[in-house]
């Protein structure tokens, strides 16, 4: 059933996400091409347009991230806590399958958005002239030099792979935690009879304060001489613990405290 | 075994008691009217049966089990509001219901939709309120469920649509199954009911068959309801 939920979640979100990512990519490409053609001009009007294109590019990047987050929040709120909840919460599935379908699909869209942003940035770099490209990279070490630097710092291949996997795990747990933070706050807000939106926002703020305090405490406890693997491992453990807490709060609220309007 | 059973079922919201020690049994093959004025606890009882609320105390059982994924596969539920995603077309709805409910008949649903002249590419949000309610009912009644829980299926629709809805229920429900229809529009549903439950202020005040009511009181269910719930 999880597979079916994921399929329908992709259908529901894809109808907004795919066009949004497409529009974002087109905007960014237009901005890039515009920049390349107009940057040679001395005309002040054209220069103003050039600035507009650059602004447009950054707006597109910000909008892509914002749309992804808004859809993640909106799907949880509308699909489970509003009228559509009568359909979704009476399907022959359990609450964990509903939660994971939303989490997995949100994570995939985060990755897709990040991939499009990276692609556009790469395109931007390619669009620069060779001169500019050379200037841009002049101060940076080459890939071979970078590898040598890493090896010199004591990283063997195995260790490098391990740290890479750790960073990947950190990205996944942080992404899940980011979603669950919103889910937990909204779920708590919806256990109140009135002002559910206000309680959700207040819950979000309170949870943020508590997690920040915990993170600060944890950072102060970590030994300053700790290896990077240990530090990243601690960060993953922290994300897993608070993520599990958010997950329990969300599922408990949906099961026990929910009263759909 | 009873398909739907409540034992001392109580639900409180803060200090307000919505259901107070409700005991009831619905046997298979019956069409039951859950009748009561607004705010009497009808929707709360149906939400509890669907696992959308949890009891404060007591038990609610569907086919002998507490509400959960297994009972949700047995129950076909029509909420008292627009609950289908507005962006979906009726064709997408057929696929959705077919994916999640093994007892859903896409053929029956498609046939009923085409009889009503509903375009399969039309989105739910583009439909009129009456058409949306009919589509919702078609989805619910195209399942071969053991228990149909219909919350106000004829509330807010015109008399012609009421006839369509009641005919759809009678023509499509699985004969071995039970149907619970919650409503306060008694005269319209009376003709299809086998049994009646009167509910008031969270308590079941009467549980009888329609024939018993007619024999004992010499009145129609509608007339008895008006007498019992007279303001």
HADDOCK unambig.tbl for C-alpha pairs under 7 A between the chains (distance, minus, plus):
assign (segid A and resid 4 and name CA) (segid B and resid 99 and name CA) 6.88 0.50 0.50
assign (segid A and resid 83 and name CA) (segid B and resid 82 and name CA) 6.80 0.50 0.50
assign (segid A and resid 83 and name CA) (segid B and resid 83 and name CA) 4.85 0.50 0.50
assign (segid A and resid 84 and name CA) (segid B and resid 83 and name CA) 4.82 0.50 0.50
assign (segid A and resid 84 and name CA) (segid B and resid 84 and name CA) 5.97 0.50 0.50
assign (segid A and resid 84 and name CA) (segid B and resid 85 and name CA) 6.21 0.50 0.50
assign (segid A and resid 86 and name CA) (segid B and resid 79 and name CA) 6.89 0.50 0.50
assign (segid A and resid 86 and name CA) (segid B and resid 83 and name CA) 6.10 0.50 0.50
assign (segid A and resid 87 and name CA) (segid B and resid 83 and name CA) 6.28 0.50 0.50
assign (segid A and resid 87 and name CA) (segid B and resid 84 and name CA) 6.85 0.50 0.50
assign (segid A and resid 89 and name CA) (segid B and resid 52 and name CA) 6.99 0.50 0.50
assign (segid A and resid 90 and name CA) (segid B and resid 50 and name CA) 6.30 0.50 0.50
assign (segid A and resid 90 and name CA) (segid B and resid 72 and name CA) 6.00 0.50 0.50
assign (segid A and resid 91 and name CA) (segid B and resid 72 and name CA) 6.19 0.50 0.50
assign (segid A and resid 91 and name CA) (segid B and resid 100 and name CA) 6.92 0.50 0.50
assign (segid A and resid 92 and name CA) (segid B and resid 69 and name CA) 4.14 0.50 0.50
assign (segid A and resid 92 and name CA) (segid B and resid 70 and name CA) 6.35 0.50 0.50
assign (segid A and resid 92 and name CA) (segid B and resid 72 and name CA) 4.93 0.50 0.50
assign (segid A and resid 92 and name CA) (segid B and resid 73 and name CA) 5.09 0.50 0.50
assign (segid A and resid 93 and name CA) (segid B and resid 69 and name CA) 5.09 0.50 0.50
assign (segid A and resid 94 and name CA) (segid B and resid 69 and name CA) 5.95 0.50 0.50
assign (segid A and resid 256 and name CA) (segid B and resid 54 and name CA) 6.10 0.50 0.50
assign (segid A and resid 258 and name CA) (segid B and resid 53 and name CA) 6.62 0.50 0.50
assign (segid A and resid 259 and name CA) (segid B and resid 53 and name CA) 6.34 0.50 0.50
